Amino acid sequence: MRGHQAIQPNALQDRILQLQSEHSELDRMIDKLAISSDITDLELRRLKKRKLKVKDDILLLQLQLEPDRHA
């Protein structure tokens, strides 16, 4: 018997899709703002860090979904 209930694969896949969408949006935003003078270097670095965090979250969820495939 398991101590914890496994997360449903559909829920993981939905969350991965949400994060991938956020990652794409951050990528577009960073590209657009990088050529603009409307953002400071600090704000741009924060967006890039957020984008990396989202990517890490995607990879962690993908590992939960298919642990053997990414090993």
FENWOLIN-V346701 format. One record per pair of residues at least 4 apart in sequence whose C-alpha atoms are under 8 Angstrom apart, sorted by sequence separation. I is the first residue (numbers start at 1). J is the second residue. D is the distance in whole Angstrom. If there is no record, write none. Layout:
BEGIN
i=I j=J d=D
i=I j=J d=D
END
This chain:
BEGIN
i=7 j=11 d=7
i=8 j=12 d=6
i=9 j=13 d=6
i=10 j=14 d=6
i=11 j=15 d=6
i=12 j=16 d=6
i=13 j=17 d=6
i=14 j=18 d=6
i=15 j=19 d=6
i=16 j=20 d=6
i=17 j=21 d=6
i=18 j=22 d=6
i=19 j=23 d=6
i=20 j=24 d=6
i=21 j=25 d=6
i=22 j=26 d=6
i=23 j=27 d=6
i=24 j=28 d=6
i=25 j=29 d=6
i=26 j=30 d=6
i=27 j=31 d=6
i=28 j=32 d=6
i=29 j=33 d=6
i=30 j=34 d=6
i=31 j=35 d=7
i=32 j=36 d=7
i=33 j=37 d=7
i=39 j=43 d=6
i=40 j=44 d=6
i=41 j=45 d=6
i=42 j=46 d=6
i=43 j=47 d=6
i=44 j=48 d=6
i=45 j=49 d=6
i=46 j=50 d=6
i=47 j=51 d=6
i=48 j=52 d=6
i=49 j=53 d=6
i=50 j=54 d=6
i=51 j=55 d=6
i=52 j=56 d=6
i=53 j=57 d=6
i=54 j=58 d=6
i=55 j=59 d=6
i=56 j=60 d=6
i=57 j=61 d=6
i=58 j=62 d=6
i=59 j=63 d=6
i=60 j=64 d=6
i=61 j=65 d=6
i=62 j=66 d=6
i=63 j=67 d=4
i=66 j=70 d=7
i=67 j=71 d=7
i=7 j=12 d=7
i=33 j=38 d=7
i=34 j=39 d=8
i=39 j=44 d=7
i=62 j=67 d=7
i=63 j=68 d=8
i=33 j=39 d=7
i=63 j=69 d=8
i=63 j=70 d=6
i=34 j=44 d=7
i=33 j=44 d=8
i=30 j=44 d=7
i=30 j=47 d=7
i=30 j=48 d=7
i=26 j=47 d=7
i=26 j=48 d=8
i=27 j=51 d=7
i=26 j=51 d=6
i=23 j=51 d=6
i=23 j=54 d=6
i=22 j=54 d=8
i=23 j=55 d=7
i=20 j=54 d=8
i=19 j=54 d=6
i=20 j=55 d=8
i=19 j=55 d=8
i=19 j=57 d=8
i=20 j=58 d=7
i=19 j=58 d=6
i=16 j=58 d=6
i=16 j=61 d=7
i=16 j=62 d=7
i=12 j=61 d=6
i=12 j=62 d=8
i=13 j=65 d=8
i=12 j=65 d=7
i=9 j=65 d=6
END
